């Protein structure tokens, strides 16, 4: 799980929006399984109140993982399926001599509507965790998780077209672009969390539950560019006719990064528990859930469940002077040529290029910055339509503004019908809207194992008519033990 990609710089920037190559979305959704009555310990990632009165005396998560990428700028119309960029199997004729994918501009179809564009690629690993039922009304859970993301928000179409085609593309010359504002950030961090959920009120068919999660955060890596204003143009280079020259008339931004050394050998348990990392912080989740049970019994078989939670409130502070640099950039009349990017194959080289081209001096450097967790409002309604049939309506709202230095949870609206059989087989069909894009999915649980996708188009489509703007996949293994109640 690394932030350091291996593609040429233009492809590296491009992958933020289109392929997620650097980390293989914080879409914390797992929508196909998140709302299941058998979700158990995974309920803590939707709403901590939902573990109250768990039907399991013990529920152990062994492993769960999710990787996804979404954008609203371009569709994948390449000659092979998008999933091959992640899982391999790209035909030889579409590889560069060094074996890496040759991501040509024609593999992407722009969606131009005059609005700023967003892209997010994230991965999440849910490590060992345990949920313990404390009687009929209370439960606690201890969980571990690592998350990584590369995200860009508010980027102009003109700037993206320039990244896609390159500075030497003459059609884009002599166009003055002003007041471009955007943010790009990458984050890798882990958490160890304690969750408590309890039934607060029981009155006839009505039940109200509450829950809270406290998280200790360990920051492994962070980098950001928060651009407050970029005025630029591309002209023909007077010293090299036929070649482009990027002229930066004005640039006002914050730029910061941490050393990649702490993640060069991966992210292991010892780094969670003791080894000095560049960042640390605290976070919390808070949620409530209302259930209506027409039978007024103790089976837990609700007819409708309404819940709301605020997730990922908190920050990570990076303040190790030996591993951190940050700058406030205010520069004018700077120039960049296409070949300046030739040796940029990852974030280390990108940092060196920015420092060089912006004439950033050691005396200007700051040695600390703070980045926010992907705070979001998570609301949903889960309705039982029959003995084994449910439908869930979920709305997750990003609570971070574009200009705040923070990881972000993109806003998502989902409708998910699901079937939960008495034999332990479950099938769900999440229908999702993110970045004004519709993406259907499918998920299945069989006993302790689950797998799914919230974006079947991205995973399976190879059609220009139904082109992918992203991809998503998740899977997990858990042990449900000591079931306390009759089936929901």
C-alpha positions in Angstrom: 0.0 0.0 0.0 2.2 2.8 -1.3 1.7 6.3 -2.5 4.6 6.1 -4.9 3.5 5.2 -8.4 5.9 4.1 -11.1 4.5 5.8 -14.2 5.8 8.7 -16.2 4.7 12.0 -14.6 1.9 12.8 -17.0 0.5 9.3 -16.4 1.1 9.7 -12.7 -1.0 12.8 -12.5 -3.5 11.2 -14.8 -3.9 8.1 -12.7 -5.3 10.3 -9.8 -8.4 10.7 -11.9 -8.5 7.6 -13.9 -6.9 4.4 -12.8 -5.8 4.5 -9.2 -2.5 2.7 -10.1 -0.6 4.2 -7.2 -2.7 2.5 -4.5 -5.1 0.2 -6.2 -11.1 5.2 -3.3 -11.9 7.0 1.3 -15.1 5.6 0.1 -15.7 3.6 3.3 -18.9 2.1 1.9 -18.7 -1.6 1.2 -22.3 -0.9 0.3 -23.2 -4.5 -0.6 -22.6 -5.8 2.9 -22.5 -2.6 5.1 -26.2 -2.8 6.0 -26.7 -6.5 6.4 -28.2 -7.8 9.7 -25.2 -10.1 9.8 -22.6 -7.3 9.3 -21.5 -7.7 13.0 -18.2 -5.9 13.6 -18.4 -4.1 10.3 -21.3 -2.1 11.6 -18.8 0.1 13.4 -17.7 1.6 10.1 -21.3 2.7 9.2 -22.6 3.8 12.6 -21.2 2.7 16.0 -24.8 2.5 17.4 -25.5 -0.4 15.2 -23.4 -2.8 17.3 -25.7 -2.3 20.4 -27.3 -5.5 21.3 -25.5 -7.5 18.6 -26.9 -10.9 17.8 -23.4 -12.3 18.2 -21.8 -13.0 21.5 -18.5 -12.8 19.6 -17.7 -11.6 16.1 -14.1 -11.7 14.9 -12.9 -9.9 11.8 -9.9 -11.7 10.3 -9.4 -9.6 7.2 -11.4 -7.3 4.9 -10.2 -5.0 2.1 -11.6 -2.5 -0.4 -10.0 -0.7 -3.3 -11.8 1.7 -5.6 -11.3 4.7 -7.9 -13.9 7.2 -9.2 -13.8 10.4 -11.2 -16.2 12.7 -13.1 -13.8 13.9 -15.8 -13.1 11.0 -18.2 -14.4 7.6 -19.2 -12.2 4.7 -19.8 -12.5 3.7 -23.5 -9.2 1.8 -23.8 -8.6 -1.4 -25.7 -8.9 -3.6 -22.6 -10.9 -3.7 -19.5 -10.1 -1.2 -16.8 -9.7 -4.0 -14.2 -6.5 -5.2 -15.9 -4.7 -2.1 -14.8 -5.1 -3.4 -11.2 -5.1 -7.2 -11.6 -2.8 -7.5 -14.6 -3.2 -9.3 -17.9 -2.8 -6.3 -20.2 -2.0 -7.6 -23.7 1.6 -7.2 -24.7 1.0 -4.7 -27.5 -0.4 -2.2 -25.0 2.7 -2.3 -22.7 5.7 0.0 -22.9 9.2 -1.6 -23.4 9.7 -1.6 -19.6 6.5 -3.6 -19.1 4.4 -0.8 -17.7 1.0 0.2 -19.2 1.1 2.6 -22.1 -1.7 5.0 -21.1 -2.4 6.9 -24.3 -4.7 10.0 -24.3 -7.1 8.3 -26.7 -7.8 5.7 -24.0 -9.8 8.3 -22.1 -12.9 10.2 -23.3 -13.4 13.6 -21.7 -16.7 14.7 -20.2 -16.7 18.4 -20.6 -19.4 20.5 -19.0 -17.5 23.6 -17.8 -17.5 22.4 -14.2 -14.4 21.7 -12.0 -13.5 18.0 -11.8 -12.9 15.6 -9.0 -11.1 12.3 -8.7 -10.5 9.9 -5.8 -8.6 6.6 -5.5 -8.5 4.9 -2.1 -7.8 1.6 -0.5 -8.7 0.2 2.9 -7.6 -2.8 4.9 -9.6 -3.8 8.0 -7.3 -5.8 10.1 -7.9 -8.0 13.1 -10.8 -6.9 15.2 -13.3 -8.3 17.8 -16.8 -7.5 18.8 -18.1 -8.7 22.2 -21.8 -8.7 23.1 -22.4 -7.6 26.7 -25.8 -9.0 27.3 -28.9 -8.0 25.3 -28.4 -4.3 25.2 -24.7 -3.5 25.0 -21.6 -4.4 22.9 -18.0 -3.3 22.6 -15.6 -3.7 19.7 -11.9 -3.2 19.2 -10.8 -2.7 15.6 -7.7 -2.0 13.5 -7.6 -0.4 10.0 -5.2 1.1 7.5 -6.3 3.5 4.8 -4.6 5.1 1.8 -5.8 7.7 -0.7 -4.9 10.0 -3.6 -7.6 12.6 -4.2 -8.1 15.7 -6.3 -11.0 18.2 -6.1 -11.9 21.3 -8.0 -9.5 20.9 -10.9 -10.4 22.8 -14.0 -11.1 21.1 -17.3 -8.4 23.1 -19.1 -5.7 22.1 -16.7 -6.7 18.4 -17.0 -6.7 18.6 -20.8 -3.2 20.0 -20.5 -2.1 17.1 -18.3 -3.7 14.7 -20.7 -2.2 16.0 -23.9 1.0 17.5 -22.7 2.6 21.0 -23.0 3.7 20.4 -26.6 0.1 20.0 -27.8 -0.3 23.1 -29.9 -4.1 23.3 -29.8 -3.8 24.3 -26.1 -1.3 27.2 -26.7 -2.0 30.9 -26.2 -5.1 30.4 -23.9 -4.9 32.4 -20.7 -6.3 30.5 -17.7 -7.0 32.4 -14.5 -8.2 31.8 -10.9 -7.8 28.0 -11.0 -8.3 26.7 -7.5 -8.0 23.0 -6.5 -6.6 20.6 -3.9 -4.6 17.4 -4.4 -3.7 15.3 -1.4 -2.3 11.8 -0.6 -2.6 10.1 2.8 -1.7 6.8 4.4 -2.6 6.3 8.0 -3.8 3.6 10.4 -6.1 3.5 13.4 -6.8 1.4 16.5 -10.3 2.0 17.7 -12.6 1.2 20.6 -16.4 1.2 20.0 -19.2 1.1 22.6 -22.9 0.8 21.6 -25.9 0.5 23.9 -29.7 0.5 23.8 -30.8 3.8 25.4 -34.6 3.6 25.2 -37.0 0.7 24.7 -40.7 1.6 24.7 -43.1 -0.9 23.1 -42.2 -1.2 19.4 -39.7 1.6 19.6 -36.0 1.3 20.3 -33.3 4.0 20.4 -29.6 3.0 20.3 -26.5 5.1 20.6 -22.8 4.4 20.0 -19.4 6.1 20.0 -16.0 5.2 18.6 -12.6 6.6 19.8 -9.7 6.2 17.5 -5.9 6.6 17.9 -4.5 7.6 14.6 -1.0 6.9 13.3 0.1 8.9 10.3 2.4 7.1 8.0 2.5 9.5 5.0 0.9 12.7 3.8 1.4 15.1 0.9 -0.7 18.0 -0.4 -1.0 20.9 -2.7 -3.8 23.4 -1.8 -4.0 25.8 -4.6 -5.6 29.2 -3.9 -5.0 30.7 -7.3 -3.1 29.6 -10.4 -2.9 31.9 -13.5 -1.1 30.3 -16.4 -0.8 30.0 -20.2 1.1 27.8 -22.6 3.1 29.4 -25.4 5.5 28.3 -28.1 9.0 28.1 -26.6 11.0 30.9 -28.2 14.2 28.9 -27.8 12.7 25.7 -29.3 10.2 26.3 -32.1 7.4 23.8 -32.2 7.7 23.0 -28.5 5.5 24.2 -25.7 6.5 26.4 -22.6 4.2 26.5 -19.6 4.2 30.0 -18.2 3.0 30.4 -14.6 2.0 34.1 -14.3 0.8 33.7 -10.7 0.8 30.8 -8.2 -0.5 31.0 -4.6 -0.6 27.6 -2.8 0.3 25.6 0.3 2.6 22.6 -0.4 3.7 20.0 2.1 4.9 16.4 2.4 6.4 13.9 4.7 9.3 11.5 4.0 8.5 8.2 2.3 11.1 6.4 4.4 8.5 5.1 7.0 6.5 3.3 4.3 9.3 2.0 2.1 9.1 -1.4 3.8 5.3 -1.4 4.0 2.9 -0.8 6.9 3.0 -3.5 9.6 1.7 -4.0 13.1 4.9 -2.7 14.8 4.3 0.7 13.1 0.9 0.8 14.7 2.1 0.0 18.2 5.4 1.7 18.8 7.8 2.7 16.0 8.0 6.4 15.6 5.9 7.7 12.7 5.7 11.3 11.4 2.0 11.8 12.3 -0.4 11.1 15.1 -3.8 12.2 16.2 -7.2 11.3 17.5 -10.6 10.9 16.0 -14.1 9.7 16.9 -17.5 8.6 15.4 -20.9 9.2 17.0 -24.1 7.7 15.9 -27.8 6.9 16.8 -30.2 4.4 15.5 -34.0 4.1 15.8 -35.7 0.7 15.2 -39.4 0.0 14.9 -40.5 -3.6 15.7 -44.2 -4.2 15.2 -44.0 -7.5 17.0 -42.8 -5.8 20.2 -40.6 -8.8 21.1 -36.9 -9.4 21.7 -36.1 -11.0 18.4 -34.4 -7.9 17.0 -36.6 -8.3 13.8 -37.1 -4.7 13.1 -39.5 -3.5 10.4 -37.6 -0.3 9.8 -34.3 1.0 11.0 -33.3 4.7 10.7 -29.8 5.7 11.6 -27.5 8.7 11.4 -23.9 9.2 12.4 -21.0 11.6 12.1 -17.9 9.6 11.1 -14.2 10.4 11.1 -14.2 13.6 13.2 -10.6 14.4 13.9 -7.1 15.4 12.6 -3.6 14.0 12.2 -0.7 16.3 13.1 2.6 15.9 11.3 5.3 17.6 13.2 8.6 15.6 13.1 11.2 18.2 11.8 13.4 15.4 10.4 10.6 14.0 8.2 8.3 16.9 7.2 8.5 19.9 5.0 5.9 22.5 4.1 5.8 25.7 2.2 3.5 28.6 1.5 4.2 29.3 -2.2 3.6 32.8 -3.7 5.4 33.0 -7.0 5.1 34.7 -10.4 6.7 34.4 -13.8 7.9 30.8 -13.5 8.3 28.5 -16.6 8.2 24.7 -17.0 9.1 22.6 -20.1 7.7 19.1 -21.0 11.1 17.4 -20.5 11.2 18.7 -16.9 8.8 15.9 -16.1 10.8 13.2 -17.9 12.5 11.9 -14.7 9.4 12.3 -12.5 8.1 8.7 -11.8 6.6 9.3 -8.3 6.1 11.7 -5.5 9.8 12.0 -4.5 10.7 13.3 -7.9 7.6 15.5 -8.1 8.6 17.1 -4.8 12.1 17.8 -6.1 10.7 19.3 -9.3 8.4 21.7 -7.4 11.1 22.8 -5.0 13.5 23.4 -7.9 11.0 25.2 -10.3 9.5 27.3 -7.5 12.9 28.3 -6.1 11.8 27.1 -2.6 14.5 27.8 -0.1 15.2 25.9 3.1 14.6 29.0 5.1 11.0 29.1 3.8 10.2 25.5 5.0 7.8 24.7 7.7 8.2 21.5 9.7 4.6 20.7 10.7 1.1 20.7 9.2 -2.3 19.2 10.2 -4.6 17.2 7.9 -8.2 16.3 8.6 -9.9 12.9 8.6 -12.5 12.3 6.0 -15.4 13.6 8.1 -18.9 12.7 6.8 -22.5 12.5 7.7 -23.8 8.9 7.2 -27.6 8.5 7.1 -29.6 5.5 6.1 -33.0 3.7 6.3 -33.2 0.0 6.2 -36.7 -1.4 5.5 -37.9 -5.1 5.8 -40.1 -5.8 2.8 -40.6 -9.5 3.6 -39.3 -12.4 5.7 -35.9 -12.3 3.9 -36.1 -9.2 1.7 -34.8 -5.7 2.6 -34.1 -2.4 0.9 -31.6 0.1 2.2 -31.5 3.8 1.3 -28.2 5.5 2.2 -26.8 9.0 1.9 -23.3 9.8 2.9 -22.4 13.5 2.8 -18.9 14.9 2.6 -18.5 17.5 5.5 -15.1 18.8 4.4 -14.9 21.9 2.2 -12.7 22.0 -0.9 -10.2 24.4 0.6 -9.7 22.4 3.8 -6.5 20.4 4.1 -8.0 17.0 4.6 -8.7 13.5 3.3 -12.3 13.4 2.1 -15.2 10.9 1.8 -17.0 11.7 -1.5 -20.8 12.2 -1.3 -22.6 9.0 -2.2 -26.3 8.2 -2.6 -27.2 4.5 -2.7 -30.3 2.3 -2.9 -29.5 -1.4 -2.1 -32.1 -4.2 -2.3 -30.9 -7.4 -0.6 -31.9 -10.9 0.1 -30.8 -12.7 3.4 -31.6 -16.3 3.4 -31.9 -18.5 6.6 -29.1 -20.7 5.3 -26.6 -17.8 5.5 -26.5 -16.9 1.9 -27.0 -13.1 1.1 -27.1 -11.3 -2.2 -27.3 -7.5 -2.5 -27.5 -5.2 -5.5 -26.2 -1.7 -4.5 -27.2 1.1 -6.9 -24.9 4.1 -6.3 -24.6 7.7 -7.4 -21.2 9.4 -6.9 -19.9 12.5 -8.8 -23.2 12.5 -10.7 -22.4 9.1 -12.1 -24.5 6.0 -11.7 -22.8 2.7 -10.9 -24.6 -0.5 -10.1 -22.9 -3.3 -8.1 -23.4 -6.7 -6.7 -22.3 -8.4 -3.5 -22.6 -11.9 -1.9 -22.1 -13.3 1.6 -21.9 -17.0 2.3 -21.4 -17.7 6.0 -18.1 -16.0 7.1 -17.0 -14.9 3.6 -18.2 -12.0 1.6 -17.1 -10.3 -1.7 -18.6 -7.7 -4.0 -18.3 -4.6 -6.1 -20.1 -1.3 -6.0 -19.2 -0.6 -9.6 -19.8 -3.5 -12.0 -19.4 -1.3 -15.0 -15.8 -0.5 -14.1 -15.0 -4.1 -13.2 -16.4 -5.8 -16.2 -17.3 -3.3 -19.0 -15.1 -3.0 -22.1 -17.6 -0.9 -24.2 -17.4 2.6 -25.5 -21.1 2.8 -25.1 -21.1 1.9 -21.4 -17.7 3.3 -20.5 -16.2 3.1 -17.0 -15.4 6.2 -14.8 -14.1 4.1 -12.0 -13.9 0.7 -10.4 -14.5 -0.9 -7.0 -13.9 -4.3 -5.4 -14.1 -5.6 -1.8 -13.9 -8.9 0.1 -13.5 -10.2 3.6 -13.5 -13.0 6.1 -14.9 -13.0 9.6 -15.9 -15.5 12.3 -19.4 -15.1 13.7 -19.6 -17.0 17.1 -22.1 -17.5 19.8 -25.2 -16.3 18.0 -27.5 -15.0 20.8 -30.9 -14.5 19.2 -33.2 -15.9 16.7 -32.5 -14.7 13.2 -33.4 -11.1 12.4 
